[in-house]
């Protein structure tokens, strides 16, 4: 099964859309622009071009809603003059990667588990728990895995939360699953948790019928993904604005 960069972009847009629709965000279009508000702020998803007036309306909407960041996801061929003119700054470059799921097996690692709810988040991160509603309202579509530095036999209050990952089987492209928001906190890296998180969420998507996984990688993550059969098929760009809320 061949996967293109365009399909990677479509899976990511679907993931952002589903989160917004499930968690009380907004999705709207303005000419060629598709805006999605949600837990990551306001995002403009892969427009073919960027009209200045429509861009300005989207930024104004972000300010009205109190968002402190506006992200723009692009393919490399799009003219970015409107973005730089509006004060956006170029950010990181997503490296689009894909792999066959048949080659990625579930790990035998008790430190990583699929969850439908969590008490791992508190303080400024407490709202992240709300996102696990996706696992309950969309069974067979979204999976969340948590990693811990300690085995399950440890007292729950003493287990050290070490990382997380998501997979999402795009309803419109059932054979393709996206891997998102995968991270291991710095004190717990180089213990194999990243490998187990990736394998866990990939195996969950494969069991539901997905055949290939797609993701966007940073340079730091590319080595891990490459070890599990992911190959880079393209590159994108991001632009970012941090408007002052009204």
N, C-alpha and C positions, 0 to 999 in steps of 0.2 A: 504494500500500500504506500503510495507516494503522497507526501504532505508538502504543501507549498508555504511560502512566507505569508501569503494572503490568508491561508487557512489558519495559520498561527495567530494572526491578527484578529481574525473573526472569533476564534476560541477565547482570546483574551477579552474582547469586547463583550462576548456573551457572559463571561464570568463577572465582569464589572456590572453588567445589566442585571443579572440574577441577584447579586448581592444588594444592589440598590432597590430592586422590587421587593425583596424579602425583608430588608432592614429599614424600610421607610425612606429611602432616598428618592431621587428623581431621575428620569430619563427623558430627554427631549431633543428634537432636531430643529435646526435653524439653517435652512438651505442645505449645503453639503456637510454641515457640522452636526455631529452627534455628541451631546454632552451627557455625562453621567455623574451624579453626585452620590457620595457614599462614604464609607469609613476611611477612605484614603484621600478625602477632599474632593475637589471638582476635577474631572478629567475629560479631555477632548480626545475622542478615539479615532485615530487613523483617517483624517479627512483627506480627500483627493486634492483639495486646495483650501486656502484659508482666507476668505473675504474679511477685510478689515472691520467692516461694520458689524458683521455677525460675531467676530471675535470679541469686539468691544462689548456687545450685549451679553456674551457669556461671562466675561470678566465682571461686569456690573452685577450679574446674577450671583456670582460667587461671593462678591462683597456683601450683597444683600442677605445672603444666607450665613454669613459669618465665617466662611472658609478661609483658612490662612495659607492655602496652597492651591494652585491651578496647574495641572499637568497636561501636557500635550504629547500624544504618542503619534509618531509619524513613520512613514517609509522614507528612504533617503532621497527620493526624487522630488519631494514636495518643496516648493518655494517657501522659505521661512522669513521672508522680508517683513510680513505683517507681524510676526511674532517678535522679532527683534525691535520693530518699531513700537510695539506695545509694552516693551520692558521685560519681555521674557528672556531668560538666559538658557543657553544650551546646557543640557544635563548629560546623563550617562547614556551609553549606546547599548540597547538590548541585543544580545546575540541570540538569534532564534535557533533552537536546537530541537531535534526530534529523534525518537528511538522506537524500535518495535517492542511492545510490551511482553511478547512471548519470551523474550530473553531475560526478563527481570523477574526474579522469583521473590516471594515473601521471605523476610529474614526470620531466623530463629533467635530473636533478641527480646527478652522480656522487659527491657528498659523502654521500648517503644510500643505504644498501644493506640488503636483507633478509639475515638471518644465521640459522644453525642452531647456532652456538656462538660464543664470544667469549673474549678474554683482556683485555677492557677493565676488568674489575673487580678490585680488589685491596684490601688492608687490611681495614677494617671492612665493606666492601661485597663482599668476595670471594664470599660465598654467593649473590649475585644471579645468577652464572653458571649455577647449578643450574636456574634457571627456564627456561633455553633448552631444557631437555629436552622442554618442551611442543611446541616446533617440530619435534622429531624423532619423538616418539611420537604426535603428532596432526597429521600432514601434511594440509593442506586444511582445518584447523580453527583453528590458532593461528599467528600470524606476529609476528616481532620485527624491528624496523628500528632500525639505529644510524645516528647522524649524526656527521660529522666536520668539523672546521673546515678541513681540508686535502683536496685531491683525492687519488684513489687512487695517483697517481704518486709521492706522498711516501713515503719509507721507512716501513714499517709501525711501527717503534718510535718514529717521530717524529710520527705522525698524532695529532692532538688530538681525543679523544673529546668530543663536544659535546652529545649528547642521545640519546633513545630513544623508542620508542612500540611499542605492541602492538595488534593486532586479533585478534578471537576470534569465529569463526562458531559460534554456539550450536547444538550438535547437535540440540537439541529444537526449535529455531526456525531452520531452515537459511537462511531468507531474511533473517534479522536478524543483524548483526554488531555487537559492542561494541568500542569504542576505549578502551584503558586505559593508565594509567601513562605518559602522554605528557609529556615534559619536555625543555626545552633549558636547559642550564646557563647561569647569568647572564652569564658573559663572552662567550658566543657568540650571544646573542639579537640580533634585528633584522638578521639576515643571510639570512633566508628559510628557515632550517632547519626551523622549526616547520611551515611550509607544506608542505615536501617530506616531512617525516616523516608528517604526516597523510595526504597524498595517496598515499604509498607503501603504508601499511598498509590504507587504504581500497581501493586498487586491487587489492591481494592478495586481500582478502575478496570483492570483486566478481567477480574472475576465478574464484573457487570457487563462485559462485552466489548470494552474498548480494545483496539488493536495497536494503536500507536499513542505515544505521549509526546507533547510539545511543551516547551518552556522558553522563557527568555533568561539568559544567563549573564552574570557579571564575570569579569575575568577571574575573580576568586572562585566562583562556583563552577566554571567550565571544566576544570580538571576533574572534579568529582563526577559530574555528569558524563564526561567522556569515558570514565572507567566503567560506566554501566551501559555503554552502547549508544549514547547520544552523539549525534554529529551536527555540526553547525551548517545551516542551510542559508543563512542570510543575516543581515544586520539592520537595525532601525536606529532612530534617534529620539530623544526626549527633550522637551523644553519646559521650563518651570517659571512660575511667577508666584510671588508671595504678597498678595495685595493686603493692604491694611483694611480690616473690617470696619464698616461704618458703625 
